[in-house]
Amino acid sequence: MIDTSGSTPGGPRPSPAPGRLVAAVIPGTLLNALNSSMIVLALVPIERDYGVGLAAASWLISAFYLAATVCMPLMGRLADRFGARRVFVSGLALVCATSALAPLAPSIGWLIAARVLLAVGTSVAFPAAMAVFRTALPGGPPQGAMALVGTANSSAAAFGPVLGGLLVQAWGWQATWLVNVPVTVVGMVLALVLLPPVPPRAPASARGALADLDLPGIAAYAVAAGSLVAFLLGLSDGPSWALLGTAAAAGALLVLRETRTATPFLDLRAMAADRRLPLVFAQNTAVAVVFYLSFIGIPQWLQGGRGLDPASAGLVMLPLTGVSALLLPLVARGLRRFGERPVLLTGSALLLCGSGWLLLVDADTPVWALAALAALLGLPNAFNNLGLQSAMYRAAPDDRIGVVSGLFQTFRFFGSITAAVLVGAVFADGADDAGLRTAATVMAAVSVLLVLAGAVGRGGPSGRRLQSDP
């Protein structure tokens, strides 16, 4: 186990103040959420400028999700082995350079390639931030720091479309890229000044460092995860069984490799011995399915079934993310006092209440009631996100916190992509009341499973962490 007491062989080293660490990582951690949401308002102008259709432009979204899903654990692995601050700053530098050059892209293909690089760079921040917290802040999960980071991310997701719309209207779609440049410059300066340097754990020689990374395991994971995401994203055009078969074959090779190598990319043996992390990942996926069914589905119904214009639909949905951001500091206090299990059970119960209310909604429901429903559906997001992050942080090994944090985000991406596919299926014939009730039924069913899992769970996460292989 890596020592996190803050001491060094040369003598004690005081731990940095949590506020300094949070201030340093927030500019980087909000970039993924911000760039995931701003792009929606830039698609139509991009289509017009490059003379392409929606199918080609939509790859700007799909490629980002595909790359981020694959890269999150990989970036976490790099942070674990080569130092969190070094990798964090490198990711911001990649985002800065890509965002500065992307507006000059000569074709839509080059712009899609830039979105892939953007996803790679923004994938660094969250796992590297968790690795920084683990190294610099001794003790259990720093729920207060996590709450502040979560508030920034929720705010970025909530106001990203608003910001994107303003930027596109004022300066064109190029501004949705260029806005990243000052954010990343500030982020790099803050990280270099405020984050403590972390010595790399990887061997000094290049050959030893490559062996330590487990490149065959990384390759198998990338093929498995990438093929599965591509399969899910392509379901609207009919299932590609070849992609699903590729994902299964690569997954089998991944298990075979990771259970036999001395320094695995994913320590499957440790996860099998202590199932807290697999349970957290499963809960994270299920919560994401429910949340994104509402986040993606309700706005479509508000416009197609309720007849609201896009601006009014956006205002109705604002409480869905805004309430969560406001509630996170209070949830952090509850976590410190009661632990993860009661917080997660509360979040699951609130999800079930919101899903049940959504079953009663139709085209005659007043707008004020719809806004209140959006607020109710936003409440559990604070409980579930922070509770699951805390449980993940507690269960992760010290020397694998980066890769585990990346996996945590990957499973959330799987849930959001699954929700997007389900929304496309239930609204295939139009965003009407029947489709909304079908989505609400799925949400309620998953919420019931989450409540049952929380109610029958034995004791919740304990105070000890997984021990990884040396």
DRENZA-170962 format. One line per 8 residues: their letters; for each residue x, y, z negated of N, C-alpha, C. Coordinates in steps of 0.02 Angstrom, whole numbers. Each point is the difference from the previous one (the first is absolute). Example, Ala and Ser with C-alpha at 12.3 -4.5 7.8 and 13.67 -1.06 7.14 Angstrom:
BEGIN
as) 660 -284 -390 -45 59 0 45 60 0 | -18 53 36 42 59 -3 -39 55 -37
END
This chain:
BEGIN
midtsgst) 42 -60 0 -42 60 0 44 62 0 | -16 47 42 38 62 3 -17 44 -59 | 49 29 -31 -11 43 -57 -31 66 22 | -56 20 -31 -33 63 17 1 48 -59 | 44 -10 -45 2 43 -59 28 69 14 | 31 8 59 29 65 16 73 5 -19 | 28 -54 -29 70 2 -20 44 -22 57 | 63 18 -4 50 -20 49 58 -30 -36
pggprpsp) 44 -37 36 57 -29 -33 43 52 -34 | 0 62 24 41 52 -30 -32 35 -59 | -60 -17 -18 -33 33 -55 -72 13 16 | -40 24 -47 -71 11 11 -13 57 49 | -53 -7 38 -20 52 47 -72 17 -14 | -16 62 -15 -69 17 -15 -46 -11 60 | -60 -24 -15 -48 -11 54 -27 67 25 | -9 8 66 -27 62 26 -72 10 -24
apgrlvaa) -22 62 -5 -69 14 -18 -46 -26 54 | -56 -33 -18 -46 -26 51 -24 53 49 | -10 62 -25 -23 53 45 49 15 56 | 65 -4 -15 50 11 52 -4 -54 54 | -9 -62 -22 -4 -55 48 -62 7 44 | -56 16 -31 -62 7 38 5 57 51 | 28 57 -22 9 56 46 44 -19 60 | 48 -44 -12 45 -19 54 -32 -48 49
vipgtlln) -44 -45 -23 -26 -52 45 -66 19 33 | -37 48 -28 -66 16 28 3 22 73 | 45 44 21 0 19 71 8 -59 47 | 37 -50 -20 9 -59 42 -60 -47 -2 | -29 -10 -60 -53 -50 -6 -65 23 33 | -12 65 6 -62 22 31 2 -2 76 | 59 -10 30 6 3 73 -38 -56 35 | 0 -60 -29 -34 -56 32 -75 13 4
alnssmiv) -30 20 -57 -72 15 -1 -16 58 46 | 41 52 -2 -13 60 40 1 -16 75 | 51 -38 22 6 -14 71 -48 -54 23 | -27 -39 -47 -52 -48 18 -65 35 16 | -13 56 -33 -65 33 7 1 59 49 | 55 36 5 1 58 45 -8 -19 73 | 25 -58 19 2 -20 70 -69 -4 32 | -51 -14 -41 -68 -8 26 -22 62 38
lalvpier) 16 58 -27 -21 64 31 43 18 60 | 56 -34 10 44 17 56 -10 -45 60 | -40 -53 -6 -6 -48 54 -28 30 65 | -54 38 -6 -31 27 60 47 48 37 | 32 48 -34 48 42 36 58 -39 31 | 23 -53 -34 54 -41 28 -24 -35 63 | -61 -27 -2 -28 -31 60 0 49 58 | -21 61 -13 -5 50 53 69 19 27
dygvglaa) 48 10 -45 66 23 22 37 -54 41 | -8 -63 -20 36 -54 34 -42 -34 54 | -63 20 7 -42 -29 52 -14 -74 -10 | -11 -21 -63 -14 -70 -15 -68 -6 -33 | -25 -61 -6 -64 -12 -32 8 -16 -74 | -57 -11 -32 0 -13 -72 37 -65 -16 | -5 -50 44 33 -64 -14 75 9 -8 | 30 41 43 73 12 -5 16 43 -60
aswlisaf) -39 53 -11 14 45 -55 -10 -34 -68 | -46 -48 -4 -13 -33 -64 60 -41 -23 | 46 -15 46 61 -35 -20 43 43 -46 | -11 65 0 35 43 -47 -19 -18 -72 | -61 -22 -10 -22 -22 -66 20 -73 -13 | -14 -43 49 14 -72 -10 74 -13 -9 | 42 33 40 72 -12 -6 27 23 -68 | -28 54 -25 21 25 -66 -16 -52 -54
ylaatvcm) -62 -25 0 -20 -50 -51 40 -64 8 | 11 -21 61 38 -62 12 71 7 -27 | 33 55 16 69 10 -22 4 9 -76 | -47 37 -29 2 11 -72 -12 -64 -38 | -46 -42 24 -15 -63 -33 62 -45 -2 | 36 -2 55 60 -42 4 57 29 -41 | 7 67 2 60 31 -27 -1 13 -74 | -58 5 -32 -2 17 -71 45 -46 -43
plmgrlad) -8 -66 3 44 -43 -41 73 4 21 | 13 7 66 69 5 23 34 62 -28 | -35 57 1 29 61 -28 10 -8 -75 | -45 -35 -33 9 -14 -71 61 -43 -13 | 11 -49 43 60 -42 -6 64 41 6 | 0 47 49 58 42 8 11 44 -61 | -55 26 -29 6 41 -61 28 -40 -58 | -22 -63 -6 25 -44 -53 74 -13 6
rfgarrvf) 23 -10 61 69 -23 10 50 56 9 | -21 57 30 47 52 17 -9 65 -39 | -47 0 -47 -11 60 -41 -61 38 22 | -46 13 -47 -64 31 18 8 70 26 | 43 41 -31 6 69 23 28 3 70 | 51 -40 14 31 0 66 -51 -19 54 | -39 -51 -12 -48 -23 49 -58 50 6 | -21 28 -56 -54 50 0 18 59 44
vsglalvc) 60 28 -10 22 58 40 8 -19 73 | 24 -61 14 8 -22 69 -68 -4 35 | -50 -24 -35 -67 -3 29 -27 69 16 | 10 48 -46 -23 68 14 38 30 59 | 64 -14 6 38 26 57 -27 -27 66 | -19 -65 0 -29 -29 60 -66 34 18 | -42 12 -50 -63 34 13 12 70 26 | 47 35 -29 16 69 21 21 2 73
atsalapl) 48 -42 19 25 0 68 -54 -21 50 | -38 -52 -18 -53 -24 45 -54 53 10 | -20 33 -54 -53 51 4 22 61 39 | 64 17 -4 25 57 38 2 -14 75 | 14 -62 19 9 -17 71 -64 -26 33 | -47 -27 -39 -60 -30 29 -40 46 45 | -8 66 -17 -38 43 45 30 6 70 | 62 -21 9 32 3 66 -8 -65 39
apsigwli) -37 -48 -26 -8 -65 32 -27 8 71 | 33 -30 50 -21 10 69 -61 -42 20 | -18 -50 -40 -56 -43 18 -31 -27 -64 | -59 -29 8 -35 -28 -58 39 -59 -30 | 36 -36 42 41 -56 -25 54 24 -48 | 33 55 18 50 27 -44 -31 26 -65 | -60 28 5 -33 25 -61 -20 -57 -46 | -21 -56 29 -16 -59 -40 63 -27 -34
aarvllav) 56 0 37 63 -21 -30 19 46 -59 | -14 64 7 14 47 -54 -44 -15 -61 | -62 -20 13 -44 -18 -57 26 -62 -36 | 30 -46 37 30 -59 -32 58 22 -46 | 43 43 25 55 25 -41 -26 39 -60 | -53 38 10 -31 37 -55 -25 -48 -54 | -30 -55 21 -24 -50 -48 58 -31 -38 | 55 -14 35 59 -29 -33 26 48 -53
gtsvafpa) 6 64 18 27 48 -48 -46 12 -59 | -65 6 11 -46 11 -56 -10 -62 -42 | 17 -58 26 -7 -62 -39 50 -5 -57 | 52 41 3 53 -3 -51 -23 27 -67 | -42 52 1 -10 41 -59 -29 -37 -59 | -55 -36 9 -33 -31 -58 43 -53 -33 | 26 -50 37 43 -49 -34 62 30 -30 | 30 49 34 60 32 -28 -17 40 -63
amavfrta) -58 32 -1 -21 37 -60 -10 -47 -59 | -30 -59 12 -9 -47 -55 68 -26 -25 | 47 -10 47 67 -21 -21 35 54 -40 | -11 63 18 29 55 -39 -30 0 -71 | -65 -7 -6 -32 0 -65 26 -57 -43 | 8 -59 30 22 -58 -38 72 10 -26 | 42 30 41 69 10 -19 7 55 -53 | -38 54 9 11 60 -41 -43 4 -62
lpggppqg) -58 -35 0 -47 6 -55 -6 -67 -36 | 33 -9 -56 -3 -64 -35 -70 -11 -29 | -15 -63 -14 -64 -17 -30 -49 -27 52 | -64 4 -16 -52 -27 43 -17 46 57 | -55 -15 35 -20 41 58 -10 73 -19 | 30 47 36 -9 72 -13 -65 24 30 | -57 -15 -34 -65 15 30 -10 74 14 | 28 44 -43 -7 71 12 33 21 65
amalvgta) 61 -23 12 34 17 62 -36 -31 60 | -24 -62 -7 -38 -31 54 -64 38 15 | -32 27 -53 -62 37 10 13 63 40 | 55 35 -14 16 61 37 15 -15 73 | 37 -54 12 14 -20 69 -65 -20 35 | -42 -38 -36 -64 -20 29 -45 59 15 | 0 51 -43 -40 60 12 24 35 63 | 65 5 9 27 31 61 -21 -39 62
nssaaafg) 4 -66 -4 -18 -41 58 -74 5 16 | -42 -3 -53 -72 6 11 -18 67 30 | 32 53 -25 -13 66 27 22 4 73 | 56 -30 16 23 0 70 -48 -36 45 | -26 -58 -24 -49 -38 40 -65 39 8 | -21 36 -53 -63 37 2 4 60 46 | 55 37 -5 5 63 37 40 -6 65 | 26 -60 13 37 -10 62 -41 16 62
pvlggllv) -63 -25 6 -40 18 58 -13 75 5 | -12 32 -58 -12 73 1 63 36 24 | 58 -18 -27 62 31 21 14 -14 73 | -11 -63 20 11 -17 70 -43 41 47 | -64 9 -18 -44 41 41 22 72 6 | 21 29 -56 24 69 1 63 7 42 | 47 -47 -7 62 3 37 -12 -7 75 | -43 -48 19 -14 -11 71 -34 62 29
qawgwqat) -47 28 -37 -36 58 26 46 61 8 | 46 8 -47 43 60 2 60 -8 47 | 33 -58 -1 63 -7 37 4 -62 44 | -53 -39 4 1 -59 42 21 -62 -39 | -5 -59 34 14 -63 -33 73 -5 -23 | 43 36 34 71 -2 -19 12 22 -72 | -43 43 -26 8 25 -68 -10 -55 -52 | -38 -53 17 -9 -55 -48 65 -39 -10
wlvnvpvt) 46 6 46 66 -28 -8 47 49 -35 | 0 62 24 48 48 -25 -11 18 -73 | -61 -9 -26 -12 14 -71 41 -45 -45 | 20 -58 26 41 -47 -40 71 27 -13 | 24 43 45 70 21 -5 14 38 -65 | -37 53 -17 14 33 -63 -12 -44 -61 | -51 -43 4 -14 -45 -56 59 -46 -13 | 28 -29 53 56 -46 -8 64 35 -22
vvgmvlal) 11 61 25 59 38 -21 -4 14 -75 | -57 23 -23 -9 12 -72 8 -66 -39 | -28 -54 27 5 -64 -33 72 -24 -6 | 39 8 53 70 -21 -3 40 41 -51 | -11 65 -2 35 42 -48 -17 -19 -71 | -66 -9 -14 -21 -18 -67 27 -69 -20 | 0 -47 47 25 -67 -16 74 1 -16 | 39 37 39 72 4 -12 17 35 -66
vllppvpp) -42 48 -19 14 39 -60 -28 -35 -63 | -60 -30 5 -35 -23 -60 4 -75 -11 | 8 -40 52 0 -72 -10 70 -24 -21 | 2 -46 -48 65 -26 -22 30 -46 53 | 65 2 11 31 -47 47 -3 -70 -28 | -14 -48 43 -6 -70 -20 52 -40 39 | 47 -33 -33 50 -39 36 -32 -59 36 | 24 -16 59 -29 -56 38 13 -66 -35
rapasarg) -47 -47 9 8 -67 -27 27 -48 52 | -3 20 64 23 -44 53 76 -7 -2 | 27 -56 25 73 -8 3 32 55 41 | 63 15 -16 35 55 33 16 -14 73 | 16 -63 18 17 -17 69 -62 0 44 | 10 16 64 -57 1 46 -31 -69 8 | 43 -52 4 -27 -68 8 -39 -20 -62 | 26 16 -59 -35 -17 -61 -66 38 -7
aladldlp) -1 64 21 -61 39 -4 -54 -27 46 | 20 -21 61 -49 -28 46 -28 -66 -25 | 44 -42 -29 -24 -63 -28 -47 12 -58 | 15 51 -41 -41 16 -57 -69 24 20 | -5 33 58 -65 25 23 -47 -56 21 | 26 -59 18 -41 -56 25 -34 19 65 | 40 13 51 -27 20 65 -48 -52 31 | 14 -66 -5 -49 -48 27 -68 5 -35
giaayava) 1 9 -66 -63 8 -36 -36 63 21 | 36 55 8 -30 63 23 -31 -9 69 | 36 -34 45 -26 -11 68 -64 -41 -1 | 0 -54 -40 -60 -42 -4 -59 39 -28 | 13 41 -52 -53 41 -28 -26 50 51 | 45 33 36 -21 51 49 -44 -31 54 | 18 -59 25 -40 -33 51 -68 -20 -28 | 0 -29 -61 -63 -23 -30 -47 59 -13
agslvafl) 26 51 -34 -42 58 -17 -21 38 62 | 47 12 46 -16 36 61 -52 -36 42 | 7 -65 7 -49 -38 40 -69 0 -33 | -2 -5 -66 -64 1 -34 -34 68 8 | 38 54 -9 -29 67 9 -24 9 72 | 40 -21 48 -20 7 71 -63 -41 14 | -6 -59 -31 -60 -41 8 -61 37 -27 | 7 29 -59 -57 37 -30 -18 61 41
lglsdgps) 50 37 22 -14 61 38 -32 -15 68 | 12 -59 26 -27 -17 66 -66 -38 -2 | -28 -10 -59 -62 -40 -5 -58 32 37 | -1 67 6 -55 32 34 -2 -19 74 | 56 -19 28 3 -22 70 -1 -76 7 | -14 -35 -55 1 -73 0 62 -26 -34 | -6 -54 -38 57 -26 -37 55 -28 45 | 62 14 -17 57 -28 35 28 -56 -44
wallgtaa) -19 -61 17 21 -57 -41 75 -11 4 | 31 22 54 72 -6 5 35 41 -54 | -26 61 -12 29 42 -52 -10 -32 -69 | -60 -27 -11 -12 -32 -65 44 -61 -9 | 9 -39 53 45 -58 -4 72 21 -13 | 21 55 32 68 25 -12 8 21 -72 | -51 34 -27 4 21 -70 5 -60 -47 | -39 -52 14 2 -60 -42 67 -35 4
aagallvl) 27 -7 61 65 -33 8 56 39 -33 | 0 66 9 51 41 -32 -8 -1 -76 | -63 -2 -24 -11 -4 -72 28 -65 -28 | -9 -55 36 27 -64 -23 76 2 -2 | 31 29 51 73 7 0 24 45 -57 | -40 51 -15 17 45 -56 1 -37 -66 | -51 -41 -12 -3 -39 -62 59 -47 -4 | 14 -34 56 55 -48 1 67 35 -15
retrtatp) 11 57 31 62 37 -10 6 27 -72 | -53 33 -23 5 35 -64 3 -46 -60 | -23 -62 7 4 -47 -56 66 -38 -1 | 43 12 49 63 -37 4 63 44 -5 | -7 65 13 58 44 -1 13 26 -70 | 63 17 -14 19 23 -67 -22 72 -13 | -2 42 52 -19 70 -8 -57 16 47 | -61 -23 -16 -57 8 46 -23 72 5
fldlrama) -25 18 59 -32 65 10 -63 4 -43 | -41 -53 2 -59 -6 -43 10 -60 -45 | 3 12 -65 14 -54 -47 -65 -39 -14 | -17 -45 46 -62 -37 -5 0 -49 -59 | 58 -25 -18 4 -46 -57 -20 35 -64 | 24 61 -10 -17 38 -60 -74 17 -2 | -28 16 58 -72 16 3 -42 -61 -14 | 22 -58 22 -37 -62 -13 3 -18 -74
adrrlplv) 56 15 -32 7 -15 -71 -41 47 -44 | -7 62 20 -39 50 -38 -46 34 50 | -65 -15 -6 -47 19 53 -29 69 -8 | 28 40 -44 -28 67 -8 6 42 63 | 57 -2 33 7 40 60 -46 -23 57 | -6 -66 15 -48 -19 51 -71 22 -16 | -19 -2 -64 -67 22 -19 -9 75 10 | 52 38 -16 -2 72 11 -6 15 75
faqntava) 38 -35 41 -3 11 72 -70 -16 27 | -30 -56 -24 -67 -19 23 -51 53 -21 | 4 24 -63 -46 52 -22 9 64 41 | 62 17 14 13 61 38 -31 -4 70 | 4 -58 31 -31 -9 66 -75 7 -5 | -30 -33 -50 -73 1 -7 -25 71 -15 | 34 35 -44 -19 69 -16 5 44 63 | 53 -10 39 8 40 61 -56 -14 50
vvfylsfi) -22 -62 5 -56 -17 46 -62 40 -20 | -16 0 -64 -61 36 -23 8 75 10 | 57 27 -20 9 72 5 -3 24 72 | 36 -35 45 4 23 69 -63 -15 39 | -40 -48 -21 -66 -8 31 -42 63 -11 | 6 29 -59 -36 63 -12 35 59 32 | 66 3 -4 39 56 25 -5 7 76 | -3 -58 34 -4 0 74 -72 -4 23
gipqwlqg) -40 -41 -34 -68 -15 24 -50 55 -13 | 0 28 -61 -52 50 -16 4 61 44 | 60 29 15 1 58 45 -30 -15 69 | 11 -62 25 -29 -17 65 -76 -1 -5 | -26 -29 -55 -73 -2 -8 -28 70 -11 | 36 42 -38 -25 68 -11 -11 37 65 | 43 -12 49 -7 34 64 -48 -37 47 | 6 -67 2 -42 -38 46 -69 -16 -26
grgldpas) -6 -15 -65 -64 -20 -29 -36 56 -35 | 37 44 -33 -30 55 -39 -4 64 41 | 38 4 54 -5 58 44 38 61 -22 | 50 -7 -43 40 57 -22 55 15 51 | 21 63 4 56 17 42 65 -20 -36 | 56 -5 36 63 -23 -31 21 41 -61 | -8 66 3 21 42 -57 -42 -16 -62 | -65 -6 9 -44 -15 -57 14 -70 -27
aglvmlpl) 12 -48 44 17 -68 -22 65 1 -41 | 48 39 22 63 5 -37 -9 29 -69 | -43 50 -7 -13 30 -65 -36 -50 -46 | -47 -38 27 -35 -50 -40 50 -52 -27 | 49 -17 41 48 -53 -19 57 26 -44 | 7 65 -6 57 27 -37 5 -26 -72 | -57 -8 -36 5 -27 -69 29 -71 -4 | -2 -37 55 25 -69 -1 73 -3 -20
tgvsalll) 39 48 25 71 2 -18 15 54 -51 | -39 53 0 13 55 -47 -11 -20 -72 | -54 -37 -15 -14 -21 -68 56 -44 -27 | 25 -45 42 53 -45 -20 62 39 -21 | 18 51 39 60 40 -15 -7 35 -68 | -60 25 -15 -10 35 -63 1 -47 -59 | -21 -63 11 -8 -47 -55 64 -36 -19 | 49 -1 44 60 -41 -11 36 15 -66
plvarglr) 10 63 -21 33 12 -64 -37 -30 -59 | -67 1 1 -39 -30 -55 7 -77 1 | 1 -28 60 9 -73 5 68 -20 -27 | 51 41 13 67 -15 -26 -1 -4 -77 | -38 45 -33 -5 -4 -73 -35 -64 -22 | -52 -19 37 -34 -62 -16 44 -61 8 | 42 1 51 47 -55 11 49 -6 -59 | 26 56 -22 48 -2 -56 -33 -26 -64
rfgerpvl) -64 13 -7 -34 -19 -62 -28 -71 3 | -30 -19 57 -37 -63 3 34 -53 44 | 46 19 44 31 -48 45 -38 -6 66 | 27 -42 44 -26 -4 68 -68 -34 6 | -12 -53 -39 -60 -40 12 -65 39 -10 | -10 37 -55 -62 38 -7 -8 54 54 | 55 30 20 -3 52 51 -21 -30 67 | 28 -57 18 -18 -33 63 -72 -26 -2
ltgsalll) -22 -25 -57 -69 -24 -5 -49 58 8 | 18 58 -30 -42 60 9 -3 20 73 | 57 0 33 1 18 71 -42 -47 42 | 4 -65 -13 -40 -48 39 -74 9 -13 | -19 14 -63 -70 11 -17 -27 62 36 | 41 53 2 -21 61 36 -7 -12 75 | 45 -41 28 -7 -18 70 -66 -36 13 | -18 -45 -45 -62 -37 8 -61 48 -4
cgsgwlll) 3 47 -47 -55 49 -6 -6 42 64 | 56 24 25 -3 40 61 -25 -40 59 | 23 -63 6 -22 -42 56 -74 -14 -5 | -25 -12 -62 -71 -11 -10 -42 60 20 | 24 60 -17 -36 61 19 0 7 76 | 56 -16 32 4 7 72 -51 -44 35 | -17 -56 -30 -51 -45 29 -68 34 5 | -12 51 -41 -65 34 -2 -2 61 46
vdadtpvw) 56 16 32 4 61 41 -30 -13 69 | -35 51 26 -23 -2 70 2 71 28 | -27 8 60 5 64 35 -39 56 -35 | -45 -17 -46 -39 50 -35 31 21 -67 | 56 -30 -19 33 17 -63 24 72 2 | -15 41 -52 23 70 0 76 5 1 | 24 55 27 71 10 5 33 4 -69 | -35 32 -48 30 5 -67 9 -69 -31
alaalaal) -46 -46 14 7 -67 -26 58 -37 33 | 10 14 64 56 -31 36 67 25 -28 | 3 64 -15 62 27 -30 12 -30 -69 | -54 -8 -39 7 -32 -66 23 -72 7 | -26 -35 49 22 -69 13 74 -2 19 | 22 48 41 71 2 18 43 10 -62 | -23 42 -47 37 10 -62 3 -64 -40 | -56 -36 -4 -1 -64 -37 48 -50 32
lglpnafn) 0 -4 66 45 -46 33 73 21 -6 | 12 64 -13 69 23 -10 26 -13 -70 | -44 -4 -50 22 -11 -69 43 -63 -8 | -22 -58 25 39 -60 -11 69 1 32 | 10 43 50 64 2 34 56 18 -49 | -14 46 -47 50 19 -50 16 -58 -46 | -52 -35 -24 10 -56 -46 38 -57 35 | -22 -17 60 30 -57 34 70 13 25
nlglqsam) 11 58 31 67 14 27 52 4 -55 | -14 39 -52 49 8 -53 7 -64 -42 | -56 -34 -12 3 -62 -39 40 -53 36 | -10 -7 65 37 -50 38 73 18 8 | 14 65 10 70 21 3 36 -16 -66 | -33 14 -55 30 -14 -65 12 -74 -10 | -49 -41 19 8 -73 -6 56 -25 45 | 4 26 61 55 -19 45 67 19 -29
yraapddr) 6 61 -25 63 25 -28 21 -42 -59 | -47 -20 -42 16 -39 -60 24 -70 18 | -29 -29 52 16 -69 17 63 -7 44 | 20 54 34 55 -4 49 67 -6 -35 | 46 -40 27 68 -2 -27 36 66 11 | 46 16 -45 37 63 6 36 6 66 | 32 -53 22 41 5 61 -41 -12 63 | -67 -5 -5 -42 -9 58 -61 47 -1
igvvsglf) 3 52 -41 -56 45 -5 -16 33 67 | 51 15 40 -11 32 65 -38 -44 48 | 23 -62 9 -32 -44 48 -70 -19 -24 | -9 -8 -66 -67 -16 -27 -47 59 11 | 24 61 -11 -41 60 12 -19 5 73 | 47 -17 45 -16 1 71 -53 -51 18 | 5 -60 -29 -51 -51 11 -68 23 -26 | 0 33 -57 -62 27 -28 -35 45 51
qtfrffgs) 37 44 31 -29 45 50 -20 -39 63 | 39 -51 18 -17 -40 59 -68 -33 -8 | -13 -29 -59 -65 -32 -10 -57 51 1 | 14 62 -22 -50 52 6 -14 15 74 | 53 1 41 -10 10 71 -41 -57 30 | 12 -62 -20 -39 -56 25 -74 11 -17 | -14 24 -60 -69 12 -19 -32 55 41 | 37 54 12 -28 56 39 -12 -20 72
itaavlvg) 46 -39 29 -9 -23 69 -60 -47 5 | -7 -45 -49 -57 -45 -1 -65 39 -3 | -1 53 -42 -60 42 -6 -16 34 66 | 52 24 35 -12 33 64 -30 -48 51 | 24 -63 0 -28 -51 44 -73 -13 -17 | -15 -5 -65 -69 -13 -22 -46 58 20 | 24 62 -8 -41 58 19 -16 -3 75 | 50 -17 40 -13 -7 72 -51 -53 15
avfadgad) 0 -54 -39 -47 -55 12 -71 19 -21 | -8 30 -59 -68 14 -25 -32 58 38 | 41 45 29 -27 56 39 9 -11 75 | 5 -63 20 11 -15 71 -57 26 44 | -61 0 -27 -59 23 37 -21 70 -20 | 44 35 -35 -17 68 -22 4 6 -76 | 17 60 -23 7 11 -72 -69 14 -30 | -39 -53 -10 -69 8 -24 -6 -26 -71
daglrtaa) -62 4 -27 -12 -22 -69 14 -74 -10 | -16 -41 49 12 -72 -6 74 -15 -7 | 41 33 40 72 -11 -5 27 24 -66 | -25 56 -26 22 26 -64 -17 -49 -56 | -60 -30 3 -19 -49 -52 44 -62 4 | 19 -20 60 45 -58 6 67 15 -32 | 27 60 14 63 20 -30 -6 3 -76 | -56 27 -25 -11 4 -72 -5 -69 -32
tvmaavsv) -30 -47 36 -5 -68 -25 69 -33 -8 | 42 11 50 69 -26 -5 36 33 -59 | -7 66 -7 31 35 -55 -23 -27 -67 | -65 -11 -7 -28 -25 -63 26 -71 -14 | 3 -42 51 23 -69 -10 73 -1 -24 | 43 39 32 70 3 -20 6 30 -70 | -42 50 -16 2 31 -66 -20 -50 -54 | -49 -42 14 -20 -52 -48 59 -47 -14
llvlagav) 36 -19 52 59 -43 -10 52 34 -43 | 10 65 11 49 37 -40 -21 4 -73 | -65 11 -12 -25 3 -69 9 -68 -34 | -18 -53 36 8 -67 -29 73 -16 -14 | 44 18 46 71 -13 -10 26 38 -61 | -22 62 -9 21 38 -59 -30 -25 -64 | -62 -25 3 -33 -23 -61 27 -66 -25 | 18 -45 46 23 -66 -21 76 -4 -5
grggpsgr) 36 54 21 73 0 -5 22 -8 -71 | 54 -37 -9 24 -15 -68 54 49 -20 | -22 52 -35 48 44 -33 30 54 42 | -3 -3 66 29 51 42 75 -3 0 | 33 48 32 73 0 4 32 5 -68 | 51 -38 -9 37 2 -64 56 50 5 | 36 9 -55 53 50 -1 64 -24 32 | 8 -63 16 63 -24 28 -3 4 76
rlqsdp) 58 0 30 6 5 72 24 -65 30 | -13 -8 64 26 -58 36 75 2 0 | 31 -58 -8 72 -6 7 16 -26 69 | 39 38 37 19 -22 67 65 -40 -4 | 12 -36 53 62 -39 2 60 46 3 | 56 -18 -30 59 43 3 26 2 71
END
